[in-house]
Amino acid sequence: MSIQAKSQTIELAGGKTITIETGKLAKQADGSVVIKQGGTMLLATVVSSTELRDGIDFFPLSVDYREKWTAAGKFPGGYIKREARPTETEILICRLVDRALRPLFADDYRLETQVMLQLISYDENASTPESLAGLAASAAIAVSDIPFMGPVSEAQVARVNGEFIVNPNKAELAEADMDMVIAATMDNIMMVEGEMSEVSEEDMIEAIKTAHEVIKLQCQAQLDLAAQVEKAQTKREYSAPESNEEVYASVKEAVYQKIYDIAKKGSSKKERSAAFNEVYEELKSTYSEEDLEELGGHISTGFKKAQKAAVRDCVLNEGTRLDGRATDKIRDIWTEVDYLPGAHGSAIFTRGETQSLASLALGTKLDAQSSDGVSVQREDQFYLHYNFPPFSTGEARPVRGTSRREIGHGNLAWRGLKPVVPSGEDFPYTIRIISDILESNGSSSMASVCAGTLALMDAGIQITKPVSGIAMGLIYDNESGNYAVLSDILGDEDHLGDMDFKVTGTEDGITATQMDIKIDGLSYEVLVKALYQAKEGRLHILNEMAKTIEKPNEDFKSHAPRIVGFTIPTEFMGAVIGPGGKVIQELQKETETTIVLEEKTDKIASVAVAGSNKEGIDKAVAAIKGITTVPEAGETYKGKVKVILDFGAIIEFLPGKEGLLHISEIAHKRIKDVKDELEEGQELEIKILEIDKRSGKFKLSRKALLPKPEKKEQEQSPKEA
C-alpha cells in the first residue's frame, strides 16, 4: 500500500527548492507537514483542543522545536545518550516561531494549542533550520481546520559581499555582515530579529523588503497546498469565552474619563498603579455582591478594555504618555562604573524605573561557552547571561530555573554587543557578562546592552565603539490612521501598544534588532519613522553614557588575569604536555599560571598563558618557547651547567635540550680539571657546533664565543697565569 502525499514546491534564487508535503506523516495531528530543503527536513505538527478550560483569560499556545541527533548521524554527548532538555538554540527558535504565530490567532481564541517542530534530517549545506521553522509551523496550521489569520512565513536573509542571500546555508552565514530572520504575512511584517555589523537604517529596510518578497511566495505555496486538503476547507467552530458587551459599555462609560485623566497627569509606576486600582475598586463598589459574583469576570475585562482605550487615546490626542513624557523623550539616565570591587569590570545603568547591574569576568579559553548541537557547533569567547528576578517588578514568586524569556533577552543583548568586542588569536581572553535586572519598567534587555558596554569599558576591554540600545513602541488607530511612535517604552506601553521594536547600535550603525508587531497593516513608512526615531534615542543614550566613561580604560584591573598568547608548531604539543600531562602540570604549579593549548591546524597550535603574576607568566612562556624551539647548528644559546664530568660538562641550553661541552671546547687554553673553569649551576653562553644527524646529539662550544688570546697566553696553565 502506498500513501499519496500532497506537496507544493517553492523555487528560490540560487537554485534552492523548498518542498512542503502533507498526508504522509503524523496524520492523527490536526495538521502536519514535512518541509524539505536540500538534505534538511522538518516535521511540523499542530493540535488544538476542542474544549475550553475554565478560568483561561489568555491564549495557551506552546511552540516546541527539537533537534534529533540522528538527523545528522550523531550521538548526544554526555552519559545519557538521549535528547534531554532543550538547548539555547532550540529555545531561541521556539521563540522566533511563537512570536510570528501568536498575533494571528483571534483575540477570543482560548483553546490550548501546541505546535511541535522536529528537525529530522540536517544538511549543513542547505538552508538553516531557523529559516524553515516558521514556514513549517504555519503550513501545518494551514492544512488543518484550526482557525488562523495566516498564513505567515519566515525567511532568513544574510548580506555577503554586499549581496542579499535569502535562506543562506551555514558557510554563507559565516561570511555575512548581516543576519536577520523576518516573519510576515502576504501583506504585513510581523516580526524581525537579527544581528549586523553597524549597518544603516536603509540597509536594514532593504533586507526586510528582500525577505518579504520570498515570504509572499511561501505564503502562496501554503494556500495552494491547503486548497488540496479537504479538511482545511472548513475551519472549525470554537468555544470562545463568554462576552458581555452591555457590561463592557457601562464599565467604559463609568471609568474611561477617570483613567484618561490619570494617564494625562503623568506619574510613576507605583502612583499610577495605585490610582488605577482605586478607580477599579470604586467601580466594583457600585455593584452588589450578587452582581460581582455573576459578572465579576466581565467587569474586570471591561475595565481592562477601557483602560487600554483611554491610555491609547491620551497618547494620540494629547501627545502625553503615562509618565508625562513626550513621545520622543528618553527617561532620565544615571550610570556608574567600577561599582563591584571583586569583578573584573562592573557598571550600573538606570533609565527611569529600569536598572541593570552588569558584572564582568575575564578568563581563559578553558572558560569559553561551548554549544554542541545538531545544527550549531561553536565556542563563544564572549557571552552574556541575563537574569530577571521577581523583585525587579515588586513581585514574590518562585524562581524555577532560567526562563525562555531570560534566554531570549540575554541573546539579544549579546548579539548587540558582539560586533564591537575583540576576538580572534590576538585576544586570548574569554569574557562573561552577567546582567542582573534590579528594577524593571520596560526595556530591560536594552538596559543590559548599555550596562554591558559600560562594564566592558570599565574592565579595559578595547571595544571598537560603545553600543546603546532602545525599545520603541507604537500606538496606532486603525480607523483614523493616526499613530504615535514612542521612544524608550514603559512596560505598560509595551502591553497596551501595537509594537515592541528594540534596536541596538553604535553612533555609526545598527548591531542588532528585535521587533514584534501586534497589528495588521503596518506600513514601511511607520517602520522607517520608528527606526530613525530610535537612532536619535540611541545617540542620546550614548552621550549620557559618555558622561561616566567615554572610552575603555587603558588597562585591566590589577586583580584581573593577564594572558599572553602565541603559537607553536603542532608537533610540539606532546612535548609541552608531557607524558600523562606531567610537563604542563608541573610548569603550571611552578609558575602559578594556567596554560591552555589548542590545535588550530595540522601545523599550528595556539598557546595562552594566564596568571596574575608577570614573573610567573614570563617564566612559563620562556619554558614553553624553549621546549618548542628547534636548535640549529651555528646558533648561540644561554645555557646552564647541569653535570661536570672528567672530560667536560653537560649543558642545558633549552628546556629539555642538553649537549656535551667537551673540555677542549671550554676555553682556548689547556685545561687539566674542568672544575677549575666551571661549576654546577653556572650560566654561560654556548654555540652549537654540530648536530649529529643520526643520534641528534649536540656538540657545544664555549671557546668559539671567546676572543682568541695571544699565543703566549694561550700556552700558560691557569696556575702559571
ABEGO torsion letter per residue (X at the ends): XBBBBBBBBBBBBGGBBBBBBBGABGAABABBBBBBBEABBBBBBBBBBABBBBGBABBBBBBBBBBBAAAAGBBBBEABBBBBBBBAAAAAAAAAAAAAAAAABBAABABBBBBBBBBABBBAABBBAAAAAAAAAAAAAAABABBBAOBBBBBBBBBBGGBBBBGBBAAAAAABABBBBBBBBAABBABBBEBBBGBBAAAAAAAAAAAAAAAAAAAAAAAAAAAABAAAABBBBBBBBBBBAAAAAAAAAAAAAAAAAAAAAEBBAAAAAAAAAAAAAAAAAABBAAAAAAAAAAAAAAAAAAAAAAAAAAAAAAGBBAAGBBAABBBBBBBBBGABAABABBBBBBBEABBBBBBBBBBBAAABBBBBBAABBBBBABBBBBBBBAAAAGBBBBBBEBBAAAAAAAAAAAAAAAAABBBEAABABBBBBBBBBABBBEGAAAAAAAAAAAAAAAAGBBBABBBBBBBBBBBBBAAAGBBBBBBGBBAAAAAABABBBBBBEBAAEBABBBBBBABBGBBAAAAAAAAAAAAAAAAAAAAAAAAABABBBABBBAABBBBBBBBBBAAAAAAAAEBGGAAAAAAAAAAGBBBBBBBABAABBBBBBBBABAAAAAAAAAAAAAAABBBBBGBBBBBBBABBBAAEBBBBABBGBBBBBBAAAABABBBABAAAABBBGBBBBBBBABBBAAAGBBBBBAAAABBBBBAAAAABBAAAX
